Amino acid sequence: MTPKTKADQRWLDEGGFYDESEPLKVKKFVETFGMMPDKPNTKLCILDWVWDDIVCPLYGEKTPVCTQCDKPKCDCTNRTERITNRYHYGSVFVMKKQTKSASIALLSLFDFLSHAGSEVYIWSVNIESCQSIWKYASYIAENSSLSKYIKCNHNLKTIRWKKKSKAGMLKLMSGTKIGKRGQNATSVYVDELSEIQPYQQDAWDGLPLSGTSTFDHWKMVAITTPQYSRQSLVWKEWQKNQAILKNEDDDPTYLAVCHSVPEQHADDPEQWWQYIPALGTTVSKNYYLTHYEKAKQSPRDLAVFKCENLCQWVTVADQWISDEIIDQAAIMLDESTLYGKDCWIGVDAALYSLSAYVIIVEQDGKLILIPRFQMPIETAELSDKKYGTSFMAWGTAGFLSLTNGNQFDPAFIRQQIIDDSKRFRIVDAASDGYNFAESASILQTDHGITVHDLPPTVRSLSEATVEFERRISKGEMFYVDNPCMRFNLRNVQVKEYQDGILIDRDKSTGRYDGVSAGIHALNRYLNKPAYKYSGIYTLDA
């Protein structure tokens, strides 16, 4: 066997080998049954990609381990060995309509029937997906040759042996109902991770580890699409998956499979086909082209399409402003050409995360946003490691200011505003009030710069939020190009209320402080008096 990754090489070095007997048992098990329940003329089968990427490695790759310490290599005295399956964990990232549900049902039933005492659990993303998997599992279980030995409980969605002397069961659970059940699971298959919440991390981590030491075939595998929240369990598994495939991790017990259209081909359908494993079998080119044309009409729909059908990570599924508009609104500009002009400032200050303030300047009937970002260096390092952001790189490149420690001092922004008051004519300013009240008082008292307190309410900010979207979409507002601002814009979702809209702080993923600051600045611009000048303007020589 030729190793593809460092993990493969480590497995081989530890004495790993391939045994085709169990994969062939899986194949025979599948071929034993008749037609698919929803397609009477189609035989149940394992698609080539499922066979190559899941069945063969999951069931055929073996590792000899010490019976005393369970390690493949050790210095135990009088060492004796037993053979275990190589993989105990894994994630398979693949587009929808690639026979995930049928494959999970087949493999779960095989595990339940072939290993006495096995408790097999299937976690499904929602009730609809759960029903789909159950349709396949119950159909197979009620086959005339199997129904003599096992029985289905359709209400509880469980399959058990009819003989009470035979332990074990197969059970389906909805992803929204994961608790502390099933602590003796020997196999766990997950159909979609998107609705398994961070607070369920303990259940996710602990389920396969209790009561499985006597089962050498125990496994926990997710077959899923990506998502958009980098604070989700999906992101954690994606990171592990990619680290294995990119040779950044050599864990030989983790199965990493990814069928994803590269981001550079996201808008080129002719490049998609080579990356879609079940194309022409369960899904057609016409399906993708039709749905792509419809999705392009809405940023949200396009994000969902890329996530579900191209297996790509997107920043947010309900993206407020499209990537196309975000790109078109970015301009390269030497801000010194704007010095001396009237400006309006918005501030969004955070103690332990990203902070921003945005300057708005009017030029030739258009508005130009100049974003400035600040972040504690320890927070930036942690965020880059945990969520895959690029704050440290942006700081090095000068797109944001990195401050020492893990807590940000609002006085840093205050001093920047004082410095900018010597370059621009500050007409007005506003903040959301959080972490900036003292600085606002100092700016007013010592420098004559008024900073209004605008809480994040519909009454205070809805008009500016609506106008922000309208102006940037119509080409009436631009921003000085900054990757952190692009990142912020892509993270925003908005929520509609009876009397307006606001940034949805619960659903917006990642940081959006630059957008919040921009909306505060736009509020002051929209409410500008006939003429007002706040602060002392002295153009630097």
KOLGULUM-844376 format. One line per field, with one value per residue (C-alpha): y, z, x. Coordinates in Angstrom, 2 decimals. Example, Ala and Ser with C-alpha at 12.3 -4.5 7.8 and 13.67 -1.06 7.14 Angstrom:
2
Y: [-4.50	-1.06]
Z: [7.80	7.14]
X: [12.30	13.67]
end
This chain:
541
Y: [0.00	3.41	6.02	9.23	11.19	11.27	9.57	6.67	6.40	6.37	3.63	1.50	2.10	0.82	-2.46	-1.53	-3.70	-4.07	-7.02	-7.11	-9.75	-7.38	-4.85	-7.78	-8.80	-5.30	-5.54	-8.94	-7.67	-4.81	-6.99	-9.40	-6.96	-6.00	-2.68	0.76	1.73	4.99	3.69	0.28	-0.26	0.59	-1.97	-1.07	-0.67	1.07	3.82	3.72	6.75	5.30	1.99	3.59	6.38	4.90	1.13	-0.05	2.10	1.95	-1.83	-3.06	-1.18	-2.91	-2.17	-4.70	-3.42	-4.72	-6.57	-5.03	-1.31	-1.03	0.68	-0.32	0.05	-0.46	-2.00	-4.25	-7.47	-10.62	-8.52	-10.21	-8.62	-8.38	-6.85	-3.72	-1.49	1.38	4.13	5.10	8.66	10.38	13.03	12.77	16.15	15.80	17.58	16.75	14.17	11.81	8.91	9.92	8.76	5.38	4.75	5.56	3.27	0.39	0.68	1.13	-2.01	-3.96	-2.98	-3.86	-7.28	-8.38	-7.69	-9.24	-6.74	-3.68	-0.51	1.62	5.21	7.49	11.21	13.08	16.82	17.16	15.24	15.24	13.72	11.30	10.10	9.63	7.42	5.50	4.79	2.92	1.26	-0.02	-1.15	-3.31	-4.54	-5.65	-7.70	-11.18	-12.77	-10.39	-9.84	-13.36	-12.19	-8.45	-6.07	-2.38	0.07	2.85	5.16	5.02	4.46	1.55	-1.89	-4.77	-8.51	-10.52	-12.90	-11.22	-13.11	-11.06	-7.63	-4.56	-2.17	0.40	3.76	6.99	10.31	13.82	16.16	18.64	16.08	14.90	14.35	11.88	8.86	6.03	5.97	2.39	3.11	1.00	2.74	6.27	7.70	11.35	12.65	16.37	18.21	21.63	21.51	19.88	22.85	23.82	23.20	19.53	19.15	16.86	14.47	14.52	13.82	11.34	9.14	6.63	6.54	4.88	1.15	0.62	-0.66	-4.25	-3.54	-3.23	-2.03	1.04	4.14	7.61	9.00	12.08	12.38	16.02	19.19	22.24	25.08	28.78	29.21	28.77	28.42	25.16	21.54	21.31	23.74	21.72	18.57	20.45	21.67	18.15	16.78	19.32	18.97	15.25	15.78	18.57	16.49	18.85	16.04	12.39	10.85	7.39	6.69	9.56	8.99	12.20	12.43	15.62	16.06	19.82	22.15	24.47	28.08	29.31	27.30	28.44	30.49	28.18	25.30	23.56	22.94	21.46	18.10	16.47	17.05	15.69	11.95	10.82	13.00	11.19	8.56	10.29	13.88	15.52	18.50	20.14	20.03	22.03	24.53	25.20	25.71	27.84	30.26	30.64	31.03	33.87	36.16	36.24	36.38	34.09	31.53	31.59	31.00	28.05	26.65	26.77	25.17	22.35	21.66	22.57	21.53	24.90	26.91	30.22	33.03	33.29	31.65	34.74	37.20	40.72	42.17	39.97	39.21	40.89	44.18	43.93	43.53	46.37	48.75	48.30	51.02	51.68	55.22	57.25	58.64	61.66	62.98	63.39	65.32	68.62	67.41	67.22	63.76	61.77	59.03	55.83	53.71	50.09	49.30	45.86	44.99	41.46	41.25	43.29	47.01	49.43	53.01	54.25	57.67	58.78	61.44	62.89	63.34	64.07	63.16	59.76	58.58	56.98	54.87	54.71	51.77	51.45	48.26	47.33	44.01	42.59	40.40	37.42	37.48	37.65	34.61	32.63	33.56	32.65	29.25	28.46	29.92	30.13	33.94	36.05	38.82	38.35	38.54	41.61	43.23	42.53	44.02	47.17	46.63	46.60	47.63	44.86	45.89	44.01	41.59	40.14	43.27	46.32	49.86	52.20	54.99	53.62	54.53	57.81	58.78	57.76	59.99	62.87	62.25	62.14	65.39	67.04	65.59	65.86	68.27	66.07	67.22	64.59	61.17	58.31	55.00	52.28	53.35	50.08	50.43	53.98	56.23	57.48	58.15	59.98	62.25	63.00	63.77	66.18	67.88	68.09	68.23	69.50	66.35	65.28	61.50	60.59	57.46	55.40	52.08	49.22	49.74	49.99	53.57	54.62	52.71	51.26	54.23	54.19	50.38	50.58	53.48	51.67	48.77	51.03	53.26	50.50	48.46	51.44	52.47	55.59	54.47	52.85	51.82	52.02	48.42	46.47	42.65	42.99	45.21	42.69	39.98	42.10	42.81	39.13	38.20	40.35	39.16	41.53	40.99	42.55	44.17	45.74	49.22	48.59	46.40	45.90	43.77	40.38	39.95	36.33	35.06	37.20	35.00	36.16	39.86	42.73	45.67	47.66	47.50	48.51	51.46	52.41	52.45	54.66	57.07	57.07	57.89	61.07	61.94	61.52	63.69	66.38	69.98	72.64	73.15	72.01	71.56	69.50	69.45	71.26	70.82	71.36	69.81	68.22	69.80]
Z: [0.00	-0.99	1.76	0.76	3.96	6.96	8.92	6.44	6.75	10.54	10.39	8.12	10.35	13.28	11.48	9.81	6.98	4.77	5.05	2.34	4.03	6.08	3.28	1.13	3.90	3.82	0.06	0.29	3.06	0.84	-2.22	-0.22	-0.18	-2.95	-4.34	-2.75	-1.02	-2.95	-6.29	-7.10	-10.17	-8.45	-6.50	-3.22	-3.73	-2.42	-4.75	-5.86	-3.79	-0.64	-1.25	-1.87	0.70	3.55	3.42	2.45	4.89	7.73	7.67	5.87	7.41	10.55	13.30	15.66	19.26	22.54	24.62	27.78	26.89	23.66	21.89	18.46	19.68	23.26	25.50	27.44	28.73	27.10	24.61	22.83	20.10	18.94	15.70	15.79	13.17	12.31	12.40	15.46	14.51	11.23	9.18	5.58	4.02	0.88	-1.00	-0.52	-2.76	-2.60	-0.89	2.64	4.26	2.51	3.23	6.92	7.20	5.51	7.52	10.82	10.22	9.25	12.50	14.55	12.95	12.59	16.12	19.04	21.73	19.59	20.36	17.24	17.24	14.36	15.01	12.38	11.77	12.00	11.96	8.15	7.75	10.54	8.67	5.50	7.22	9.08	5.78	4.55	7.87	8.60	5.01	5.23	8.75	7.70	4.83	5.04	5.79	8.64	10.18	11.63	13.97	14.54	15.06	14.41	16.76	14.40	17.21	19.07	15.88	17.32	15.99	18.42	18.41	19.00	21.32	24.68	25.21	22.45	23.64	21.53	19.49	16.71	17.50	15.60	17.42	16.23	16.40	18.45	21.20	22.00	25.69	27.85	26.39	24.66	26.80	25.68	21.96	19.91	16.60	16.04	12.62	12.25	9.32	9.28	12.17	11.60	14.38	17.01	19.26	21.07	24.45	23.39	23.08	26.11	24.64	21.30	22.85	25.48	23.66	22.02	24.85	27.53	27.45	24.20	25.41	24.80	21.19	18.74	16.00	17.82	15.69	15.49	11.97	10.65	7.03	6.58	4.54	5.84	7.57	8.06	11.81	12.88	16.45	15.66	16.03	12.25	12.13	14.69	12.62	9.39	10.91	11.97	8.56	6.65	8.96	8.16	4.41	4.38	6.41	9.37	11.62	11.53	13.67	12.08	13.85	12.22	8.82	6.78	3.49	1.66	-1.65	-2.07	-5.05	-4.56	-3.84	-7.00	-9.05	-7.10	-10.01	-12.82	-13.20	-15.84	-13.16	-10.65	-12.22	-11.39	-7.67	-7.35	-6.64	-7.41	-10.48	-13.08	-10.59	-7.97	-9.22	-12.65	-14.02	-14.76	-11.06	-10.18	-13.02	-12.35	-8.62	-9.19	-11.46	-8.90	-6.00	-7.70	-7.16	-3.39	-1.27	1.28	-1.32	-3.00	0.33	1.10	-2.41	-2.03	1.39	0.53	-3.13	-3.53	-0.03	0.60	3.77	3.56	6.06	6.76	5.28	5.61	4.37	4.36	1.53	-1.34	-1.94	-5.34	-3.82	-1.02	-3.63	-5.82	-2.85	-1.94	-3.33	-3.20	-1.94	-0.24	2.69	2.89	-0.21	2.03	4.80	5.62	4.79	7.15	8.65	10.88	13.22	14.61	17.38	18.45	21.33	22.89	25.83	24.87	21.13	17.93	18.23	15.41	14.57	11.14	9.56	6.92	4.44	1.59	-1.79	-5.18	-3.88	-2.64	0.88	1.69	4.81	6.36	8.79	11.68	13.75	17.02	18.86	21.85	20.48	22.73	21.51	17.91	18.34	20.03	17.41	14.51	16.05	17.04	14.17	11.31	11.12	9.97	12.57	13.24	9.52	9.10	12.04	10.57	7.25	8.98	8.46	12.21	15.33	17.72	21.36	24.12	26.46	26.31	27.15	25.02	26.39	24.90	25.38	22.29	20.11	21.95	21.05	17.42	17.27	18.72	16.10	13.33	14.56	13.35	9.87	9.39	10.51	12.89	12.60	14.85	16.41	18.03	19.81	21.20	24.70	25.70	27.03	25.68	28.12	29.90	26.64	25.26	28.31	27.96	24.24	24.99	27.97	26.82	23.04	22.26	20.33	21.00	20.99	21.05	22.86	20.41	21.87	19.40	19.14	16.14	17.04	17.13	14.23	11.86	9.48	9.22	8.79	5.88	4.35	4.76	2.67	0.07	-0.48	-0.68	-3.02	-5.31	-5.56	-3.46	-0.64	-0.70	1.82	1.73	1.04	4.18	4.52	8.06	6.82	4.09	6.77	8.91	6.03	5.14	8.72	9.06	9.22	9.92	11.71	10.64	13.20	12.81	12.59	11.05	10.89	12.98	12.89	14.29	17.07	17.70	14.12	12.77	12.81	13.56	14.13	12.56	14.63	11.57	10.14	13.47	13.71	10.11	10.83	13.87	11.75	9.04	11.65	12.54	8.85	8.21	11.23	10.45	11.03	8.39	9.73	12.80	13.50	16.51	17.56	16.68	13.12	12.36	9.17	9.81	7.81]
X: [0.00	1.36	0.92	-0.88	-0.30	2.02	-0.75	-0.69	3.09	2.91	0.25	2.43	5.45	3.40	2.74	-0.54	-1.89	-4.93	-7.35	-10.00	-12.18	-14.36	-14.98	-16.11	-18.50	-19.97	-20.37	-22.07	-24.34	-25.52	-26.00	-28.16	-31.05	-33.47	-34.55	-34.34	-37.61	-38.06	-36.69	-38.23	-36.05	-32.77	-30.76	-29.18	-25.47	-22.41	-21.21	-17.58	-16.61	-18.20	-16.42	-13.01	-13.14	-15.18	-15.76	-12.27	-10.31	-12.83	-13.23	-10.13	-7.21	-5.97	-3.46	-1.81	-1.80	-0.45	-3.04	-1.58	-1.37	-3.43	-0.51	0.82	4.40	5.52	8.18	5.82	7.33	5.93	4.01	1.13	-0.93	-4.50	-5.76	-7.94	-9.46	-7.15	-9.78	-11.79	-12.67	-13.28	-15.02	-16.14	-16.91	-18.99	-21.78	-25.42	-27.10	-24.14	-26.06	-25.05	-28.29	-28.38	-24.69	-25.08	-28.10	-26.26	-23.05	-24.92	-26.96	-23.86	-22.14	-25.22	-25.71	-22.10	-20.83	-22.70	-23.63	-22.97	-24.87	-24.98	-26.19	-27.02	-27.15	-29.08	-29.19	-32.95	-36.21	-36.41	-32.95	-33.70	-36.79	-34.76	-32.19	-34.87	-36.61	-33.55	-32.66	-36.17	-36.66	-33.55	-34.31	-37.79	-36.41	-37.88	-34.52	-33.74	-37.16	-36.99	-34.27	-34.68	-37.58	-38.15	-39.83	-40.93	-42.01	-38.70	-36.68	-34.79	-33.87	-33.28	-32.80	-35.96	-34.11	-33.74	-30.51	-28.90	-27.85	-27.33	-29.43	-29.42	-30.99	-31.58	-31.43	-32.10	-29.12	-31.13	-31.75	-28.26	-27.79	-25.96	-27.66	-25.86	-22.76	-22.02	-22.04	-19.68	-20.39	-21.65	-22.48	-23.39	-25.40	-24.54	-22.90	-24.45	-27.04	-24.86	-24.24	-21.03	-22.65	-23.06	-19.29	-19.08	-21.64	-19.82	-16.43	-17.59	-20.07	-17.72	-15.19	-17.29	-17.81	-15.90	-12.55	-13.62	-14.67	-11.80	-14.15	-15.54	-15.77	-17.29	-17.61	-19.40	-20.52	-21.35	-21.24	-19.35	-21.15	-20.48	-19.93	-16.33	-17.49	-19.29	-18.27	-18.22	-15.31	-13.36	-13.77	-12.95	-9.69	-8.73	-9.75	-7.67	-4.69	-4.54	-4.89	-2.29	0.20	0.03	-1.24	-0.16	-2.91	-3.32	-6.65	-8.60	-10.24	-10.08	-12.00	-12.94	-14.75	-14.85	-14.76	-11.74	-12.66	-10.95	-13.48	-16.55	-17.88	-16.78	-19.29	-17.19	-14.55	-17.00	-17.68	-14.34	-14.91	-18.49	-18.17	-21.75	-22.26	-24.31	-25.42	-27.54	-27.35	-27.07	-25.18	-28.53	-29.40	-26.29	-26.63	-30.32	-29.83	-26.73	-28.60	-31.36	-28.91	-27.00	-29.99	-29.45	-26.26	-27.87	-28.97	-25.55	-23.81	-26.08	-25.53	-21.75	-21.93	-24.34	-23.60	-19.91	-18.82	-17.17	-16.85	-18.68	-18.45	-22.17	-25.25	-27.46	-24.87	-26.26	-24.18	-22.96	-19.29	-19.54	-20.69	-18.10	-15.37	-16.69	-16.90	-13.22	-10.96	-7.24	-6.73	-4.04	-6.02	-3.71	-5.51	-8.58	-6.85	-8.49	-12.03	-15.00	-15.43	-17.77	-16.56	-18.12	-16.59	-17.14	-14.77	-14.26	-12.03	-11.03	-11.58	-11.52	-12.24	-12.84	-13.49	-14.44	-14.01	-16.53	-15.48	-17.55	-15.88	-17.45	-20.90	-19.73	-18.95	-15.61	-15.08	-11.62	-11.59	-9.14	-8.89	-7.23	-6.89	-4.96	-2.17	-3.02	-6.62	-5.45	-3.19	-5.96	-8.55	-6.25	-5.56	-9.14	-11.16	-8.67	-8.75	-5.80	-5.60	-1.88	-1.05	-3.26	-1.52	1.91	0.76	-0.50	-4.22	-4.89	-3.00	-1.96	-1.67	0.15	-1.62	-5.12	-7.11	-7.59	-7.27	-9.92	-7.40	-5.65	-8.63	-8.99	-5.44	-5.97	-9.04	-7.02	-4.33	-6.94	-8.46	-5.24	-5.73	-9.49	-12.17	-14.19	-17.80	-19.37	-18.78	-20.72	-20.17	-22.40	-21.43	-19.79	-16.23	-15.93	-17.83	-14.69	-12.88	-15.93	-15.93	-12.20	-12.56	-15.41	-13.78	-10.17	-10.49	-13.97	-14.92	-18.49	-19.09	-22.79	-23.94	-26.02	-27.22	-27.82	-31.57	-33.88	-34.75	-31.08	-29.55	-32.15	-32.12	-28.33	-28.29	-30.75	-28.83	-25.50	-26.79	-28.42	-25.40	-22.81	-25.06	-25.74	-22.10	-22.64	-20.32	-16.89	-14.25	-10.47	-9.52	-8.70	-8.96	-10.24	-13.10	-13.92	-13.97	-16.31	-18.69	-18.97	-19.82	-22.93	-26.52	-29.38	-32.67	-35.94	-38.19	-41.60	-40.13	-36.71	-33.61	-30.46	-27.33	-28.30	-25.75	-26.76	-26.49	-23.65	-20.56	-17.05	-16.38	-18.32	-17.03	-15.94	-19.46	-20.99	-18.60	-19.38	-23.12	-22.55	-20.49	-23.16	-25.79	-23.90	-23.47	-27.20	-27.99	-25.44	-26.55	-26.12	-22.60	-20.81	-17.14	-16.05	-12.42	-9.25	-8.05	-4.37	-3.04	0.35	3.13]
end
